[in-house]
Amino acid sequence: MITPDKKTKKKNIITALAIIVFMVFLFFFTLYNTGVFDRSI
């Protein structure tokens, strides 16, 4: 296995956080669109 340096590890963590944030955003956006919350975007 290749041992990743700190720069690669930091980039992987940032990428993972970005994906998680994007998924949460899509989740809430879908809930708003389906009318679970009675608020307008």
N, C-alpha and C positions, 0 to 999 in steps of 0.2 A: 504493500500500500504506500501511496505517496503521502508524506507528512506535510500538511498544508501550513504555510507560514501565517504569521499573524494577519497580514494584509488580506489574504484569501479568506481566512476565518471571519474577519470583520465584514468583508463583503457578503459572505454567505448569510451572516446574521442580519445585515441590513436588508438583503433580498427577502429573507424569510419574514421579517417584520412588515415589509412592504406588501407581501402577498397576504398576510393576515389582515392588515388594515384594509386592503382592497376587498377581501372576502366579507369583512364586517360591513363595509360600505355597501356592497351589493345586497347583503342580507337586509339591512335597514331600508335601502331603496326599494327592495321588493315588498317589504311590509307596508311602506308608505303607499306604494302603487296599488296594493291589494285592499287598501282601506282599513288596515288594522288600527292605524292611528288616524284620528279625524283632524289631520292637519294638512295644509297645502304645502307643497314643496316651494 
